[in-house]
Amino acid sequence: MVLVTTKDQDTDRMWGMRQGARAYLTKPFSETELSEVIGRLLGGAVEAPPSEA
């Protein structure tokens, strides 16, 4: 489970991880950050999106 939230306190992160989250992202986040988290959780199977120029 990946938690996506606006809450960015250490206590919020600890609560989320105790609930079973394997990753915790706070809004706003970039596509690259999301891809990296998903890739890490899937063992590197997801490529980062192409950068926008």
N, CA and C atoms as an extended XYZ file, in Angstrom:
159
Properties=species:S:1:pos:R:3:atomname:S:1:resname:S:1:resid:I:1 pbc="F F F"
N         0.841       -1.157        0.000 N   MET     1
C         0.000        0.000        0.000 CA  MET     1
C         0.898        1.235        0.000 C   MET     1
N         0.526        2.205       -0.805 N   VAL     2
C         1.206        3.492       -0.840 CA  VAL     2
C         0.215        4.543       -0.348 C   VAL     2
N         0.587        5.257        0.696 N   LEU     3
C        -0.263        6.337        1.188 CA  LEU     3
C         0.107        7.623        0.476 C   LEU     3
N        -0.895        8.319       -0.017 N   VAL     4
C        -0.711        9.626       -0.653 CA  VAL     4
C        -1.554       10.607        0.151 C   VAL     4
N        -0.893       11.595        0.739 N   THR     5
C        -1.573       12.472        1.681 CA  THR     5
C        -0.940       13.856        1.709 C   THR     5
N        -1.616       14.771        2.361 N   THR     6
C        -1.048       16.098        2.570 CA  THR     6
C        -0.380       16.190        3.940 C   THR     6
N        -0.555       15.183        4.760 N   LYS     7
C         0.006       15.189        6.116 CA  LYS     7
C         1.483       14.824        6.065 C   LYS     7
N         2.323       15.714        6.613 N   ASP     8
C         3.760       15.540        6.469 CA  ASP     8
C         4.517       15.560        7.794 C   ASP     8
N         3.835       15.295        8.877 N   GLN     9
C         4.512       15.239       10.173 CA  GLN     9
C         5.098       13.842       10.386 C   GLN     9
N         6.160       13.758       11.169 N   ASP    10
C         6.763       12.456       11.463 CA  ASP    10
C         5.758       11.500       12.089 C   ASP    10
N         4.897       12.028       12.955 N   THR    11
C         3.902       11.167       13.597 CA  THR    11
C         2.905       10.607       12.584 C   THR    11
N         2.583       11.392       11.553 N   ASP    12
C         1.683       10.923       10.497 CA  ASP    12
C         2.338        9.786        9.719 C   ASP    12
N         3.609        9.966        9.396 N   ARG    13
C         4.350        8.926        8.665 CA  ARG    13
C         4.429        7.637        9.485 C   ARG    13
N         4.743        7.765       10.774 N   MET    14
C         4.826        6.577       11.624 CA  MET    14
C         3.480        5.865       11.686 C   MET    14
N         2.390        6.643       11.831 N   TRP    15
C         1.060        6.037       11.871 CA  TRP    15
C         0.785        5.278       10.577 C   TRP    15
N         1.083        5.913        9.442 N   GLY    16
C         0.835        5.270        8.155 CA  GLY    16
C         1.603        3.983        7.978 C   GLY    16
N         2.866        3.981        8.380 N   MET    17
C         3.677        2.784        8.235 CA  MET    17
C         3.184        1.684        9.179 C   MET    17
N         2.706        2.070       10.349 N   ARG    18
C         2.144        1.080       11.285 CA  ARG    18
C         0.861        0.470       10.750 C   ARG    18
N         0.167        1.194        9.880 N   GLN    19
C        -1.075        0.684        9.293 CA  GLN    19
C        -0.809       -0.258        8.124 C   GLN    19
N         0.457       -0.413        7.757 N   GLY    20
C         0.800       -1.359        6.703 CA  GLY    20
C         1.282       -0.738        5.411 C   GLY    20
N         1.430        0.570        5.383 N   ALA    21
C         1.925        1.212        4.156 CA  ALA    21
C         3.372        0.803        3.909 C   ALA    21
N         3.697        0.609        2.658 N   ARG    22
C         5.078        0.309        2.283 CA  ARG    22
C         5.775        1.556        1.768 C   ARG    22
N         4.998        2.611        1.508 N   ALA    23
C         5.557        3.892        1.077 CA  ALA    23
C         4.581        4.987        1.478 C   ALA    23
N         5.111        6.202        1.609 N   TYR    24
C         4.316        7.333        2.077 CA  TYR    24
C         4.728        8.539        1.252 C   TYR    24
N         3.825        9.040        0.430 N   LEU    25
C         4.095       10.219       -0.396 CA  LEU    25
C         3.231       11.375        0.077 C   LEU    25
N         3.840       12.556        0.156 N   THR    26
C         3.064       13.737        0.502 CA  THR    26
C         2.865       14.596       -0.731 C   THR    26
N         1.672       15.161       -0.809 N   LYS    27
C         1.318       16.037       -1.931 CA  LYS    27
C         1.945       17.395       -1.717 C   LYS    27
N         2.356       18.088       -2.724 N   PRO    28
C         2.437       17.626       -4.109 CA  PRO    28
C         3.694       16.791       -4.312 C   PRO    28
N         3.630       15.856       -5.249 N   PHE    29
C         4.788       15.040       -5.593 CA  PHE    29
C         4.881       14.977       -7.105 C   PHE    29
N         6.054       14.665       -7.591 N   SER    30
C         6.267       14.626       -9.040 CA  SER    30
C         5.991       13.229       -9.586 C   SER    30
N         5.809       13.149      -10.886 N   GLU    31
C         5.642       11.852      -11.544 CA  GLU    31
C         6.869       10.991      -11.317 C   GLU    31
N         8.027       11.620      -11.299 N   THR    32
C         9.275       10.884      -11.090 CA  THR    32
C         9.291       10.249       -9.703 C   THR    32
N         8.892       11.007       -8.685 N   GLU    33
C         8.848       10.451       -7.332 CA  GLU    33
C         7.904        9.252       -7.267 C   GLU    33
N         6.726        9.392       -7.860 N   LEU    34
C         5.754        8.303       -7.854 CA  LEU    34
C         6.305        7.086       -8.593 C   LEU    34
N         6.918        7.299       -9.743 N   SER    35
C         7.496        6.192      -10.511 CA  SER    35
C         8.599        5.490       -9.738 C   SER    35
N         9.420        6.266       -9.027 N   GLU    36
C        10.498        5.669       -8.236 CA  GLU    36
C         9.948        4.801       -7.115 C   GLU    36
N         8.912        5.274       -6.443 N   VAL    37
C         8.305        4.496       -5.361 CA  VAL    37
C         7.695        3.219       -5.912 C   VAL    37
N         6.930        3.332       -6.979 N   ILE    38
C         6.307        2.146       -7.579 CA  ILE    38
C         7.376        1.174       -8.063 C   ILE    38
N         8.406        1.696       -8.721 N   GLY    39
C         9.488        0.839       -9.200 CA  GLY    39
C        10.184        0.110       -8.069 C   GLY    39
N        10.448        0.824       -6.972 N   ARG    40
C        11.100        0.207       -5.816 CA  ARG    40
C        10.225       -0.905       -5.246 C   ARG    40
N         8.932       -0.659       -5.147 N   LEU    41
C         8.023       -1.654       -4.588 CA  LEU    41
C         7.841       -2.859       -5.506 C   LEU    41
N         7.982       -2.631       -6.800 N   LEU    42
C         7.840       -3.735       -7.763 CA  LEU    42
C         9.190       -4.342       -8.154 C   LEU    42
N        10.238       -3.925       -7.489 N   GLY    43
C        11.552       -4.491       -7.776 CA  GLY    43
C        12.207       -3.886       -8.994 C   GLY    43
N        11.911       -2.628       -9.285 N   GLY    44
C        12.563       -1.945      -10.409 CA  GLY    44
C        11.919       -2.201      -11.753 C   GLY    44
N        10.681       -2.694      -11.765 N   ALA    45
C        10.033       -3.051      -13.020 CA  ALA    45
C         9.390       -1.878      -13.746 C   ALA    45
N         9.353       -0.697      -13.129 N   VAL    46
C         8.684        0.450      -13.738 CA  VAL    46
C         9.712        1.487      -14.131 C   VAL    46
N         9.634        1.967      -15.366 N   GLU    47
C        10.545        3.005      -15.828 CA  GLU    47
C         9.993        4.372      -15.452 C   GLU    47
N        10.898        5.317      -15.201 N   ALA    48
C        10.492        6.678      -14.913 CA  ALA    48
C         9.899        7.294      -16.174 C   ALA    48
N         8.923        8.189      -16.035 N   PRO    49
C         8.340        8.831      -17.211 CA  PRO    49
C         9.383        9.723      -17.884 C   PRO    49
N         9.245        9.939      -19.196 N   PRO    50
C        10.196       10.833      -19.868 CA  PRO    50
C        10.077       12.237      -19.309 C   PRO    50
N        11.207       12.914      -19.212 N   SER    51
C        11.166       14.271      -18.686 CA  SER    51
C        10.563       15.204      -19.714 C   SER    51
N         9.816       16.185      -19.203 N   GLU    52
C         9.196       17.158      -20.107 CA  GLU    52
C        10.170       18.309      -20.319 C   GLU    52
N        10.339       18.705      -21.558 N   ALA    53
C        11.276       19.780      -21.878 CA  ALA    53
C        10.549       21.070      -22.137 C   ALA    53
